[in-house]
Amino acid sequence: MLIILSLALAVIFTVLIYRTAKQNGHNAAMWTAISAGASIILQLVVPVAVTAIIAAVWMSSGKTTAQVREDILMPAFIITVACWVLNIVVIMLIMKKVSPLAEENPTTPPPPTDFNING
């Protein structure tokens, strides 16, 4: 259930990032891809990989498969929630990056003022 909720939020945030980037003159496709990629990696790949590594270490230390299945539930939940929070932080940083308007004509600083009194 948590995975479905987090993926739904990732889709909503990705659409918002696309709209914001497009309205503000940023590369909308690039920021959408970054957002979607970060969400997939942080919500699917990292929790599964870390949980699998923990399970492998426990099994190599002598625990049975039944013990690992029983003991892995709480660490897997904590890892999933931590990755979900990290994903929200990453999405907010991306939103902060695409929110300002892109500068179309970067202005050069004005020339220094001439303080010569004699002309």
N, C-alpha and C positions, 0 to 999 in steps of 0.2 A: 504494500500500500504506500509506503514511504517512497519507493522508487517511482511509482506512477505519479505521485504528487510532485516530486522533485523534477521529473522529466516534463510535466505539464508547466511548471514554473519556468523551466529552462526555455521551453518553446515560447512562452509569453515574453520573457525577458529578451529573447533573441529577436522577436518581432519588434519590440520596443526599441532595441538597439538599431535595427535596420531603419525604422522610421526616423529616429532621431539623427542618425548619421546622414541619411539622405536629405533631410530638411536642412541640416547645418552645413552641407557641402563637403562632407567627408566621404571616403570610399566606403559606401554602404556594404558592398559585397565582402570586402576584406574584414570589416568589423563584425559582420554577421558570421562569417566563417570562423573567426577567432572566438567569438562567443559560443557558437555551437560546439566547436572543438573542445574548448575548455570545459563546457558542461558535460560533454560525453566522457572526457578523460576523468574529470573529477567525480562524476557521479556513477560511472560504470567501471572503468578500467582500474582506477586506484583502489576502491574498496574491495573488488574481487581479487586483485593481485596481492594486496596486503593480507587479506584474510587467508588466501591460499598459502602465502609464505608462512604465516603463523601456524596454520594447520600442518604444513609440512615439517616445521620445526618441532611441533608437539609430537607428531607421529614418529619422527626420528629419535625423539627422546624416550620413546617407549610407551606412549599412550596408545590405547586401542582406538579403532575407528569410532566405536560407539562413544567413548569418552571425549574424543575430539569433537564429534557432532554435538554433544551436550555442552561442552565447555566453550565452544566457539561462538555461541549465539550472542552473548553480551559484548565481547570484543568486536564482533562484526557490526553490531548495532552502533557502538560508540564510533567506530571507524566511519560508518556510513553517515552518521550525523555530523561528524567533524568534517568530512568531505563536502557535505551539503552546505555547511556554514562557510567553508572555504570557497565553494563555488559562488555563493551569494556575494562574498567579498570581491571576488574576481569580476563578477558581473557588474557590481557597483563601480569598481574602478574603470571598467570599460565604459560604462554609462557616463562617468565623470569625464573621461577622455573625449567622447564624441559629443558631449553636450555643448561646449562652446562653439561658436561659429568659426568656420575655417577662414583664414585670411586669404582673400583672393589676390590682393596686391600687397605683398609685404613692403611696407614703407621704409625708406632709408631715413636715417636720422637727419635732421636739418643741418646745414653747414654751421660751423661755429660763428657766433656773432663777432663782428669786427668792432673792437672797441677803440679804434684809431680815431682820435679827436681831430686831427689835422687833415683828415680827408683821404 
